[in-house]
Structure formats: C-alpha cells, structure tokens
Amino acid sequence: MVKIVRRRSLGVQPVYDIGVATVHNFVLANGLVASNCFNKSHSTAYGYVTFQTAYLKANFPVEYMAALLTVNSGNAEKVQKYIANCAAMGIEVLPPNINASGVDFTPVGDRILFGLSAIRNLGLGAIESILAARDAGGPFQSLADLCDRVDTGSINRRALESLIHAGALDVLEAGGNRQQLVADLPLVIDWANSRAKDRASGQGNLFDMFGGSESNSSPLDTAPRAAATPDYSPDEKLKLEKELLGFYLSDHPLKVVQEPARLLAPASISDLEDYSDRGLISTIALLTEVKPVVTKKGDRMAILRIEDLSGSTEAVVFPRSYERIGHYIEADARLMLWGKVDRRDDQVQFIVEDAEPIDHVRLVLVELSADQASDIVQQQRLKELLLQQKREEERSKVPVVAVIQAGSDRYFVRLGAQFRVDDPEQAVQALQAENFQARAEALLSST
C-alpha cells in the first residue's frame, strides 16, 4: 500500500503531470494490477486517476473533502461517513447557515460549510431563490426578512421548516431558538404573502410608501410573532436534524464517548466491511431502529439498525443472544456491542453476540513505566495475572488498558481480547497484590 503524505511536511515538490507511461510502469512494477487479468489501458487510467486523487487529498484536503461531500450530497450515509472522515482529518464541518451556505459544500479556510443541497425537502429552485435574494439584498436579518424577500412561489412552508430544523436559520433567532421559529412561521408566511399580493397589485402599504419616516420603523416591524416559546430539548433538536439531514450534525448521542470508543471499540461501522467475518470485534453504537421478530419455533430475536459517528448498518440478534441481552435491545439505546461481520449478497451485517449499555461499561487501567513496559519478565507476569482473571465458561467483557508513562508522554494501549477480565475489582486487587498500579473505571468517567 502506498502511504500518501503531505507535500508541505516533507518538502516534496508538486507533481502536476507525471505522465501516463510513468503511472503504467509504477502500477505493473509494484504489482498493483496483475498484467494478465486486467486491461493495461484500464490499469493505466485507474492508476493515473488514483495518483491525481491522492495528490489532491494530500495537498488540498479541505477542498478535496468539500468536493467529495458535494458529489455525494444526495446520499445521507455517504455524507455521514465523509463528515466522520473530516473529523478524523481535523477538518470541521460547519452547520448550514442561511446567510453563508451555498448550494454545495464550500471550503472556508480550514473548515467546510455545509451545503444547502444536502437538506431534505429543499429543491434546487428554492435554494436558487434564496441565494438570489441574498445576493441582491445582503444577509437576512430575521425570519420575516427571509419570507418577505424570497419568492414565495419557489419556497414553501415545508422547505422553510426543513431549514429551521436543520439549523440553517439559527442565526435569525436569539439563542437559535428553533421552536420559536417554527411557531412564528405560519404567521410570518401569511404576512409575507399579503405583502407580496399588495406589491403585485401596486397598492403597497403605508410603511412601504413613507419608509417609516419619523420613527425609523421598518416594514419588518409589522410582522407578527407567536407567543414566547421555549426551544426544543437537545434530544428533540437532534432527532429533527436527523429527519432532515439523515444524520446528526450539531451533536451526536455517542460524541461523549468518541475518544474512549477509538481505544476500546476500534471497529467503526463504516469500516466493518474491512474486517474478517470470523473474528469477534467490538463497536460502540446507537440503536436507531429495532424490529422484534418471532421465529417459527417461537423464539424471540431482533433485526436492528445501528449507527455511530461514521455511518450505519443492519445488525441481527439471534435467539440465543437475544435471550441474554434482549432487555438492552430498544430504540435509542447506546450500547457496546460484541459480534461478527456477516457478508451476504455483497451486503455487510453485524451479528450481535453480546451487548452492554455504555453507562455500565467498565475498564481496568494498568499504570506502567517505560521500563516495565519493555521488560519481558514484567510482561509475562502481567499476562499470567490477567489470564487468571478469566472463567472459561463465561465470555469476559471488561477490557484492560495499559497506561505507559514515557517521560512527559502517556500512551494508552488496549490489550488484546484474550486479556479481558470478568470482574474488574477482583482483577485490580490481584494486580495490586503483585505491585502493579491498577484501577477500575467506568467508561463515561474516563472520557
């Protein structure tokens, strides 16, 4: 595999045209394509495109990811996956903004601004009407200003509600109160339609004719408002965002465990297809859909839709596992899952064999100096102690993490699945008795 590095970090000169022959020779020489099973012209073309793409991603990552998001803006799963990739690359994706967003995802310095085309129920005609009004009259000052200036024939109430729930109109309301905007919307639409009819008939109104001359009043001051309304709860906001975008954007129920999840459950859902269908893996996921099933034998099982910050997939809990963990299987549950990857008809499923709510997940931390970590004798002692904390008749689930202190740096190393323990407190006692510094912690307390 070729590792692509940034040109700036290594001082490598940019290659704008390396030549088709060069790519072809590189591809064949490195065994990237077998010369006897794939057309050479195709391998050359694919290799050339790969080089160009890799160069753009390495040297212009923000622009590259913005283009990738734009091309896939109609596919919510891919957009979610690429936004997760942006986060891993240190690129922040800003939420949609009625006064800044364009049709497409747009690079803004080292960040990417969410494109309006990725919001459901918002057609291209509505977006173009919004952008035309914004270009002509500048940023929108309020919901009334937006409804008054945008052609009401091209954008309807449903589209405006989509903009509100997606967070695009947060800049138009104090505190970004989305429920207040929704409450105001029908009143403001009627008001804007009435003004549009007056303008069309040439009547106008007093404010338009005299411009609020003495009081510095604006026609927008006549726009009606609903009674003061509290904003949605954070959970309601996220659910509405997901309905309109297909994924959570401003936050995610799993964000609080994002860092420890990378250590304890390194399998992200978007990467499941890269794992063997034989090995047991763990992942932290949100159950977004739960479909209970009763087999012909009368056994209970479930078909799930699970997701994390990188994407979503289907999962299955068969009767034998459901009997043990069925009480955890409910919509919106945040669980650590253990299971295997199953491939059928080019589709990837996750077969859940065990589960535990993330609030219950514990881990054992073992503090090691650099000398201890590199000492074979100490490694063997630690290994034997941990293996003694397993019971063959039960599946051990508590992970063990080594915290290695090397000078001023600390490194966290998750030990293999074979070193998981059954009882964290008992394991800590055994380790401390042999002069290892160890402690047990809850996953959420370690975030």
N, C-alpha and C positions, 0 to 999 in steps of 0.2 A: 504494500500500500504506500502510495506517495503522500508524505506529510507536507501540507501546504503551509508556508509561514509567511508572515507579513514582510513585504519588501523593505519597509522602513526599519524594522527591527534588526535586519541583518545587513542592510546596506546593499542589497542586490539591485541591480539596475532593472528597470521595467522592460519587459519583452512585449512589444506591440505586435510583431508578426514573426513567429518562429519558423514559419514555413510548413507546408503540408508534408514534405518529404521527411523533415525532422521528426514530426509527430508520428508518422508512419513507422519510421525506424525505431523510435522510442517504444512504441506500443508492442511491436513484434519482439524487440530485443529483451524487453522486460516481461515477456510472457503475459501481457495484459489481455491479449486476444490470441487464441490458437489459430495459426495461419491456415490450418486445414479444415476449419469448421465455420469460418465466417468470412464473408466477402471482404477483401482487402480494402476496397474503396470505402466500404462502410466503416471498417475499423479505423481507417484514417480520419474519416469525417467525425466519428464519435470522439476519437482521441483529441482532435483539434478543438471541438466544442468543449470538451472537458477541460482542456488547458485554458481556454478563454474564460470559462465559468469560474475555474479555480482562481485565476488571476483576479477577476473582479471581486470575488468573495474575500480574498486575502487582502486586497488593497483598497477596496471601496465597500466595506461590509455593510454600512448603513444604507447606501444606495442599492446594493445588491439585495438586501433583505426587504427593502421597501418595494422593489420590483417584483420579488417573489410573492410577497403578500398581495400585491395588486393583481397579479396574474391569477391568483387563487382566491380572490375576494368572494367568489360565489360558493366556495366550499368551506363551510364553517370548521370542519375537522382539520383541514389543512391549515387554515388561518390560525387556529388554536395551536397547532403543532409548531408553526413558524414563529408565532409570538413567544412560545416557550424557548425556541432556539435563540431568539433575540435576547431573552433574559439571560440565557447561558453565555451569550457573547458579550454581555454587559451593555446591550442596546435597549433603552427604554422605549416602549411603545405608548405614546400619549393617547388618552381617550379622545373620541371625536369632539370637535369644537365648532359650533355653527359659525363662529367668526374667524376661523383659521383653516379648517379642514377643506380639502378639495375633493374631487371625485375619487382619486386614487390615494393610496398610502404615500405620504410625502416625507422625504428626509428633511429634518430641521436640525442642523448642526450634527450632534452625535446621537440624536433621537429620531423617532419616526412618528409622524402624526397620523392617526387613524383615518382611513378614507371613508367618506360617506357612502360609497357604493357597497360597502360590506354590511350596511344596516338593512335589515329586512323591511319590507313594505315601503321602501323608498326607491322609486323608479328614477331612471336617468333624467326624465323630463322634470321631475320635482327638484332634483339636485341642480340641474342647469338653471332652473328658475331662481333658486336660492342664490347661486353664485352670481347670476346676472344682477340681481337686486343688491347684493353685497358690493359688487364691483362699482355699481352706479352710485350708491348712496353711502358706502362705508359700512363699518361694523354695525350690527343690530344692537339696539340699546335695551330692548325688552321683548317679551312675547308679543305685545301689541304692535311694536315696531315691525317685527318679523311678519306678522299676519297682514299688516297694512301695506307693506312694500312688496311682498311676494305675490305673484299672480295666483289668486285663489282657484283658478281653473286648472292649475297644474299640480297643486299640492292639497291634499285633503286632510281631514281630521286624523285619519288612521296614520298617515305619514308623519304628522306632527307629534302624535303620541309616541310613535316609534323613536323620533328624535329625542323626545323628553326622556323616555325610559332608557335609552342608550347613553344618556348623559351629555348629549351634544348641546343641550340648552342650559346646562348648569350655570354658564356664565351670565345668563339673563335673569337669574333669580338669586336674591340674597341667600347665602348659605347653600346654594344649589338645591333648594327645596323642590324636588321633582313632583311630589304630590300636590303642592300648591299650584304648580304649572298645569298639572292635569285638571285640577279643579277650576282654574281660570279659563282653560282652553275653550270650552263651548261658548262661554260668554264673549270672549275676545273674537272668536271666529264670526259670530253673529254681528258684532260691532264692526269688524273689518269688512264683512260682506255688505253691510249697509253703507259704509263709506265708499266702497267700490261702486255700488249702484248709483250713489249720488254723483260721483265723479263721471260716471258713464253718461248720466243724463244731463250733465253740465250744471247741476244745482250746487254742488259743494256744500259747505256749511259755514257758519259764522267764523269758526276758528280758521278755516282754510282761507276765507276772504280777507280777514283782517289780521291773521297771523298772531292772534293773542297779543295785540299791540301794547297794551298798557301793563298787563300783569306778567309778561314774559311766559305766559302759559303756552303749552304745546297741545296740538290736537290729540296727542297720545294721552294727555291727562284725562281725557273724557272716556278712555277705555275702562270698561267695568272690571271689577275684581271680585272673586269669590271671598267668602269669609276666611279668616286666617286658618290655615290647615297645617297640622304637623307633618313633617316629612315621613317617608316610608322608613321602616326599620331597616337596618343594614341587610338582614336576610331577604326582606322583600325587594330591596333595590337589586340585589344580586340575581334573584330569580327573574325579575323583569328584564335585566340586562341579558340574561341567558336566552330568554324568549326572543329577544330582538336581534341578538348577535350570534346566537348558537353556542356561546361560551361565556364564562365570567371574564370581565375585563378589569374593572376598577379594583377588584379584590377577588379572593377565592377561598372557600372554606378550608382548603388544605395549605394555604400560604403560611400559616403559623407553624407548620411542621416541614416546610420546604427544605431547610438546611439539614436537620437530622434525617429526613427521608432519603437524602442523597447518600447518607452513610449507612443507614440501617436497611433501607429497601431500595437499592440502587436501580432496580428494574422500572423504568418509566414506561407508561402504556404505549407511547408512540414507538418504542424500541422493542416491543415484545416479539415482533417477527424475527428479530436477530438472535433470539435465544433458542437453545435446543429444546425439543419437545419432550425430552426425557428428564432434564434436571429440575429440581424443586427451586423455585425462585420466590422472592417476596416483593411486594409492592404496597404502597400506601395509596388508597383510592377512596373516592366518594361514590356511593351507590345512587345513581340518578334515576334508575328505573328498576323495579322489582316485579317480576311476573311469577306468581306461585303456580306450580304445576303438580298435578297428582298423576302418578304413573298408573298403568293398568293393574299393577299389583296393589295399588292403594297407598304407595309410599309418596311422601312429600319431597319435592325438590324445587329449585327456582332457577329461572333464567334472568340474568341481570344485565344492566348497562352500567359500566363503571368508568370513571374518568379521574385523571389527575391534571396537573397544570399543562401537560404536554398533549393530551388527547383523550380519546375514549375508545372503548371496545366492548364486545359482548363477553359475558362470563357465565359459567354454569356451575351450580352447586348440586351435585348428585345426592341421592337419598342418604347414602352412608355418611357423608359430610354434613348434610342438612340436619340430620338427627342430633348432631353435636353443636352446631353453630347457628341453627335456624333462628334462634331468638335474637341474633345480631342482625339478621338479614331484613332490613327495612329501608325504605327510600330516605335519602339524605344522610344515611349513616356514614361516618368516617371510620374506615377500618384498615388495619394492616392485614393483608391477605397473603397467604402462602398457597402456592399451587403450581401448575404446569401449563405450558403453552400447548395448544392443540391446533393443528392445521387441517382444515377440510375445505376442499374446493377453492383453494387459494385464499381462504379467509382464516384469520387468526382468532382463536377463542382462548380465554383464560379459564382453566378448570380449577375452581377454588376447592382446596382440600382443608384449609383451616383459616380461621379469622379471629381477630380480636379488636375491639374498639381502641382507637388511638389513645383515648383517655386512660386505658388500662395497661398500655404497653410499658414494660419496664426494660431496663438495660443495666448491665454490670460494667462499670468503668474500672480499669486496672491501670494505675499510675506506674510508669516505668521510666527509669533514666535511660539515657542513650547507651550506657554501658550494659545495663540489664537487658535491653532490647537486642543487643548484638552478642550477648553471651549465650552460647549453645546450651550450657548447663541450666541456666535460668529459663531458657525457652522450654527445655524438656520438663522442668519442674512445673511450670505454668500449664503446659499441655496435659500432664498427668493429673494435676489437680482439677482442671476443668472437665476432663473425661470422667472423673469420678462423680461429677455432679449431674450425670445423666442417668435416666432409668430407661432401660431398653423397651419396656412395654408402653412407654409414653413418648410422644413427639415433643422434644424440647423446643421451646419457642423464644426463650429470653436470650437476646444477642449479647455478646461480650465485645467490648471495645477497649483497645489498648490506647492509652494516652501517653505518648512518648515525649519526654522533655529533652530537647537537644539545644543547649544554650538558652537563648531567649525565645526560641521557637517551640511550638507544641504541635504535634502531629496526631491525628485521630485515625486509628487503623481498626476496621471491623474485622474480627477474626472469623474464620470460615464457619459454615453452618454446622460442621461436626463438633464445634466447641460451644454451641448453645447449651444453656443450662435450664433445669426445671424450676428451681427455687432460688430467686436472686439473693434473698437474705442469707440462706444457707450457704450459697456459693461464696458470698462476701466473707462470712465467718471463716470458711475453710481457707480462703486466700489470706486473710489477715493472720490466721494461726501460723501460716508459713512465711510471715513477714512481707507479704505483698500488700501494697497500699491499694485498697479496693473499696468501692461503694456502689450501692444500688440507687438508681434514679428513675423517675417517671420520664417518659419521652417528652411530654409537654413541659416539664420543669427544666429540661436540658436545652430548650430552644433558645 
